[in-house]
Structures are given as structure tokens and as C-alpha cells.
Amino acid sequence: MEIINFILAGIHHFLNITWSLLLAFFLLFGGKWCIGNFIEITMPGFMRKSKRAYKEDGE
């Protein structure tokens, strides 16, 4: 049972790091998150002039 808890704790740690990085990149470079067809969050990033910054279609 301790092995399973150790593996699950490792997965939990990895997912926390992954979601933290995803949120950091979203805040820095902007982007669009869509949840189904009814929720859409579009945000320009803090680093708007970066080459990696999110660009809307038609810009």
C-alpha cells in the first residue's frame, strides 16, 4: 500500500508542476482557453510583444 501511495504522490507532484507551468505560460504569453462551446477565455499576455505571444486570427 505504501508503494501505491508513493506512486500517487509522485503523479500528484508532477501534475501540480505541469498545471503551474501551464498557468504561468498562459499569463505571460496570453491565449485562448475553450471549454466546450459555451465558455471561452481569451487573454492577452503580459509579454504581448513576444514572438511567442498569442495572436488572434486576422491580426
N, CA, C and O atoms as a MOPAC input file, in Angstrom:
PM7 MOZYME 1SCF
protein

 N      0.81900 1    -1.19800 1     0.00000 1
 C      0.00000 1     0.00000 1     0.00000 1
 C      0.85900 1     1.25800 1     0.00000 1
 O      0.49200 1     2.26500 1    -0.60400 1
 N      2.00600 1     1.20000 1     0.67800 1
 C      2.89000 1     2.36500 1     0.69500 1
 C      3.44500 1     2.66100 1    -0.69200 1
 O      3.66900 1     3.82000 1    -1.03900 1
 N      3.66500 1     1.62300 1    -1.48300 1
 C      4.17400 1     1.82600 1    -2.84500 1
 C      3.13700 1     2.57100 1    -3.68500 1
 O      3.48400 1     3.47900 1    -4.44100 1
 N      1.88000 1     2.19300 1    -3.55500 1
 C      0.81100 1     2.86200 1    -4.30800 1
 C      0.70800 1     4.32100 1    -3.88500 1
 O      0.57800 1     5.20200 1    -4.73400 1
 N      0.76500 1     4.58500 1    -2.58500 1
 C      0.72200 1     5.97000 1    -2.10800 1
 C      1.91100 1     6.77700 1    -2.61900 1
 O      1.76900 1     7.95000 1    -2.96400 1
 N      3.08400 1     6.14500 1    -2.66500 1
 C      4.28300 1     6.82000 1    -3.17900 1
 C      4.11900 1     7.16700 1    -4.65800 1
 O      4.46700 1     8.27000 1    -5.07700 1
 N      3.59300 1     6.23100 1    -5.44900 1
 C      3.37300 1     6.46900 1    -6.87700 1
 C      2.33600 1     7.56800 1    -7.07900 1
 O      2.52600 1     8.45000 1    -7.91700 1
 N      1.24800 1     7.52600 1    -6.32700 1
 C      0.20700 1     8.54800 1    -6.45700 1
 C      0.71100 1     9.92200 1    -6.02400 1
 O      0.33500 1    10.93200 1    -6.61800 1
 N      1.55400 1     9.96900 1    -5.00200 1
 C      2.13900 1    11.23700 1    -4.57800 1
 C      3.05700 1    11.78700 1    -5.66700 1
 O      3.08400 1    12.99600 1    -5.89400 1
 N      3.80300 1    10.92600 1    -6.33800 1
 C      4.65500 1    11.34800 1    -7.45200 1
 C      3.84400 1    11.89900 1    -8.60900 1
 O      4.20700 1    12.91800 1    -9.19700 1
 N      2.74200 1    11.22900 1    -8.94200 1
 C      1.85600 1    11.71100 1   -10.01300 1
 C      1.25600 1    13.05800 1    -9.62900 1
 O      1.18000 1    13.96600 1   -10.45600 1
 N      0.83200 1    13.18500 1    -8.38100 1
 C      0.24600 1    14.44000 1    -7.90000 1
 C      1.26200 1    15.57600 1    -8.00000 1
 O      0.91900 1    16.67600 1    -8.43400 1
 N      2.48700 1    15.32400 1    -7.61000 1
 C      3.54600 1    16.32300 1    -7.67900 1
 C      3.80100 1    16.74100 1    -9.13500 1
 O      3.91500 1    17.93100 1    -9.42900 1
 N      3.88700 1    15.77300 1   -10.03200 1
 C      4.10500 1    16.05000 1   -11.45900 1
 C      2.96500 1    16.89000 1   -12.03600 1
 O      3.21600 1    17.83500 1   -12.78400 1
 N      1.72600 1    16.56100 1   -11.70000 1
 C      0.59000 1    17.32500 1   -12.22300 1
 C      0.54800 1    18.73800 1   -11.65700 1
 O      0.16400 1    19.66900 1   -12.36500 1
 N      0.93200 1    18.91700 1   -10.40400 1
 C      0.99800 1    20.26500 1    -9.83400 1
 C      2.01100 1    21.12900 1   -10.58200 1
 O      1.73400 1    22.28900 1   -10.88800 1
 N      3.16700 1    20.57200 1   -10.87300 1
 C      4.18600 1    21.31800 1   -11.62300 1
 C      3.67600 1    21.63800 1   -13.02400 1
 O      3.84300 1    22.76100 1   -13.50000 1
 N      3.06100 1    20.67100 1   -13.68500 1
 C      2.55900 1    20.86800 1   -15.04400 1
 C      1.50900 1    21.97000 1   -15.09400 1
 O      1.58100 1    22.84700 1   -15.95500 1
 N      0.53200 1    21.94200 1   -14.18700 1
 C     -0.52600 1    22.96300 1   -14.19600 1
 C      0.02300 1    24.33200 1   -13.82100 1
 O     -0.45200 1    25.34400 1   -14.33500 1
 N      1.00900 1    24.38400 1   -12.94100 1
 C      1.63100 1    25.66500 1   -12.58500 1
 C      2.33700 1    26.27400 1   -13.78400 1
 O      2.21600 1    27.47500 1   -14.02900 1
 N      3.07300 1    25.46200 1   -14.53600 1
 C      3.74500 1    25.95500 1   -15.73400 1
 C      2.74300 1    26.39700 1   -16.79100 1
 O      2.94000 1    27.42100 1   -17.44600 1
 N      1.67100 1    25.63100 1   -16.96000 1
 C      0.63700 1    25.99700 1   -17.93500 1
 C      0.00900 1    27.33800 1   -17.58700 1
 O     -0.18800 1    28.17700 1   -18.46600 1
 N     -0.30500 1    27.54600 1   -16.32700 1
 C     -0.87700 1    28.81700 1   -15.89200 1
 C      0.11800 1    29.95700 1   -16.07600 1
 O     -0.26200 1    31.04600 1   -16.50600 1
 N      1.38000 1    29.71700 1   -15.75700 1
 C      2.39900 1    30.75700 1   -15.91500 1
 C      2.54900 1    31.15400 1   -17.38200 1
 O      2.62200 1    32.34400 1   -17.69000 1
 N      2.59700 1    30.17700 1   -18.29600 1
 C      2.71200 1    30.49800 1   -19.71100 1
 C      1.46200 1    31.20800 1   -20.22400 1
 O      1.56400 1    32.10300 1   -21.06400 1
 N      0.29300 1    30.82600 1   -19.73400 1
 C     -0.94500 1    31.50000 1   -20.14700 1
 C     -0.92000 1    32.96100 1   -19.71400 1
 O     -1.30900 1    33.84000 1   -20.48200 1
 N     -0.46700 1    33.22600 1   -18.49800 1
 C     -0.41700 1    34.61200 1   -18.01800 1
 C      0.65800 1    35.42200 1   -18.73600 1
 O      0.44900 1    36.59900 1   -19.02900 1
 N      1.79300 1    34.81500 1   -19.02000 1
 C      2.88100 1    35.54400 1   -19.66800 1
 C      2.61700 1    35.81100 1   -21.14700 1
 O      2.82300 1    36.92800 1   -21.62000 1
 N      2.16700 1    34.80500 1   -21.87200 1
 C      2.07400 1    34.91200 1   -23.31700 1
 C      0.64700 1    35.03800 1   -23.83100 1
 O      0.44400 1    35.25500 1   -25.02600 1
 N     -0.34000 1    34.90600 1   -22.96000 1
 C     -1.73200 1    35.03400 1   -23.38400 1
 C     -2.21400 1    33.76900 1   -24.06500 1
 O     -1.46700 1    32.80300 1   -24.22100 1
 N     -3.46300 1    33.79100 1   -24.46400 1
 C     -4.00200 1    32.63300 1   -25.15800 1
 C     -5.50500 1    32.58600 1   -25.09600 1
 O     -6.16400 1    33.52200 1   -24.64500 1
 N     -6.02900 1    31.47300 1   -25.55900 1
 C     -7.47100 1    31.24500 1   -25.56500 1
 C     -7.74100 1    29.86900 1   -24.99200 1
 O     -7.22200 1    28.86900 1   -25.48800 1
 N     -8.54700 1    29.81600 1   -23.95700 1
 C     -8.98600 1    28.54200 1   -23.40000 1
 C    -10.46100 1    28.39300 1   -23.71400 1
 O    -11.25400 1    29.28700 1   -23.41800 1
 N    -10.83300 1    27.27600 1   -24.30700 1
 C    -12.23000 1    26.99900 1   -24.63400 1
 C    -12.66400 1    25.76400 1   -23.84800 1
 O    -11.96400 1    24.75300 1   -23.80300 1
 N    -13.82900 1    25.87600 1   -23.23800 1
 C    -14.42500 1    24.74400 1   -22.54400 1
 C    -15.75300 1    24.48500 1   -23.22200 1
 O    -16.72600 1    25.20800 1   -23.00400 1
 N    -15.78900 1    23.45500 1   -24.04000 1
 C    -16.98700 1    23.18100 1   -24.81100 1
 C    -17.24100 1    24.31000 1   -25.80400 1
 O    -16.30600 1    24.91600 1   -26.32600 1
 N    -18.51100 1    24.58000 1   -26.05400 1
 C    -18.87900 1    25.65500 1   -26.96300 1
 C    -19.42600 1    26.86100 1   -26.23200 1
 O    -19.91100 1    27.79600 1   -26.86900 1
 N    -19.36300 1    26.86600 1   -24.90900 1
 C    -20.05800 1    27.91600 1   -24.17800 1
 C    -19.15400 1    28.79400 1   -23.32400 1
 O    -19.56600 1    29.89500 1   -22.95900 1
 N    -17.94700 1    28.36200 1   -22.98900 1
 C    -17.04200 1    29.18700 1   -22.19000 1
 C    -15.75100 1    29.37300 1   -22.97700 1
 O    -15.13100 1    28.40600 1   -23.41900 1
 N    -15.36100 1    30.62400 1   -23.14200 1
 C    -14.12300 1    30.92800 1   -23.85000 1
 C    -13.42300 1    32.06700 1   -23.12400 1
 O    -14.00700 1    33.13100 1   -22.91500 1
 N    -12.18000 1    31.84300 1   -22.74400 1
 C    -11.39700 1    32.87300 1   -22.06200 1
 C    -10.24300 1    33.24600 1   -22.98100 1
 O     -9.37500 1    32.42200 1   -23.27000 1
 N    -10.24100 1    34.48900 1   -23.43500 1
 C     -9.14900 1    34.98800 1   -24.26600 1
 C     -8.46400 1    36.10400 1   -23.49800 1
 O     -9.11300 1    37.02700 1   -23.00600 1
 N     -7.14600 1    36.00800 1   -23.40100 1
 C     -6.42000 1    36.99700 1   -22.62800 1
 C     -5.11500 1    37.34400 1   -23.31400 1
 O     -4.35000 1    36.44700 1   -23.66700 1
 N     -4.84100 1    38.62900 1   -23.51200 1
 C     -3.51200 1    38.99600 1   -23.99100 1
 C     -2.51300 1    38.80800 1   -22.85700 1
 O     -2.82300 1    39.07600 1   -21.69600 1
 N     -1.34800 1    38.35900 1   -23.18800 1
 C     -0.35000 1    38.09400 1   -22.15600 1
 C      0.35500 1    39.35100 1   -21.69000 1
 O      0.22200 1    40.41600 1   -22.29300 1
 N      1.10100 1    39.21500 1   -20.61600 1
 C      1.89500 1    40.32300 1   -20.10900 1
 C      3.04100 1    40.64400 1   -21.07100 1
 O      3.49100 1    41.78800 1   -21.14200 1
 N      3.50800 1    39.64800 1   -21.80100 1
 C      4.58800 1    39.84400 1   -22.76200 1
 C      3.98200 1    39.88800 1   -24.16300 1
 O      4.24500 1    39.00800 1   -24.98200 1
 N      3.17800 1    40.90400 1   -24.43800 1
 C      2.42400 1    40.99600 1   -25.68100 1
 C      3.29900 1    41.07800 1   -26.92500 1
 O      2.89600 1    40.61700 1   -27.99300 1
 N      4.48700 1    41.65600 1   -26.80400 1
 C      5.34400 1    41.84900 1   -27.97500 1
 C      6.28900 1    40.68000 1   -28.20200 1
 O      7.13900 1    40.73600 1   -29.09100 1
 N      6.15500 1    39.63900 1   -27.42000 1
 C      6.99200 1    38.46200 1   -27.57000 1
 C      6.61700 1    37.71000 1   -28.84700 1
 O      5.47300 1    37.76900 1   -29.29700 1
 N      7.58600 1    37.00700 1   -29.42200 1
 C      7.30400 1    36.18700 1   -30.60400 1
 C      6.36500 1    35.03700 1   -30.26500 1
 O      5.65700 1    34.52900 1   -31.13500 1
 N      6.36200 1    34.63000 1   -29.00600 1
 C      5.51300 1    33.51400 1   -28.59000 1
 C      4.12100 1    33.95500 1   -28.18900 1
 O      3.26700 1    33.11400 1   -27.90900 1
 N      3.87200 1    35.24700 1   -28.15600 1
 C      2.58500 1    35.74700 1   -27.68200 1
 C      1.45700 1    35.26200 1   -28.58600 1
 O      1.63100 1    35.09800 1   -29.79400 1
 N      0.31400 1    35.04100 1   -27.97900 1
 C     -0.86900 1    34.58800 1   -28.70100 1
 C     -1.38100 1    35.68800 1   -29.61000 1
 O     -1.53700 1    36.83000 1   -29.17700 1
 N     -1.64700 1    35.35400 1   -30.87200 1
 C     -2.18500 1    36.31600 1   -31.82300 1
 C     -3.56800 1    35.83700 1   -32.24900 1
 O     -3.75000 1    34.67100 1   -32.60200 1
 N     -4.53400 1    36.73800 1   -32.21300 1
 C     -5.87800 1    36.42800 1   -32.69500 1
 C     -5.81500 1    36.18300 1   -34.20100 1
 O     -4.90000 1    36.65900 1   -34.87300 1
 N     -6.78400 1    35.44300 1   -34.72600 1
 C     -6.87900 1    35.28500 1   -36.18200 1
 C     -7.17000 1    36.63300 1   -36.80900 1
 O     -8.04300 1    37.36200 1   -36.33900 1
 N     -6.45200 1    36.96800 1   -37.85800 1
 C     -6.67300 1    38.22500 1   -38.55400 1
 C     -5.77900 1    39.33700 1   -38.07500 1
 O     -5.86700 1    40.45000 1   -38.59400 1
 N     -4.91600 1    39.08700 1   -37.10300 1
 C     -4.00300 1    40.14300 1   -36.64400 1
 C     -2.70500 1    40.05900 1   -37.38700 1
 O     -1.80300 1    40.86100 1   -37.14600 1

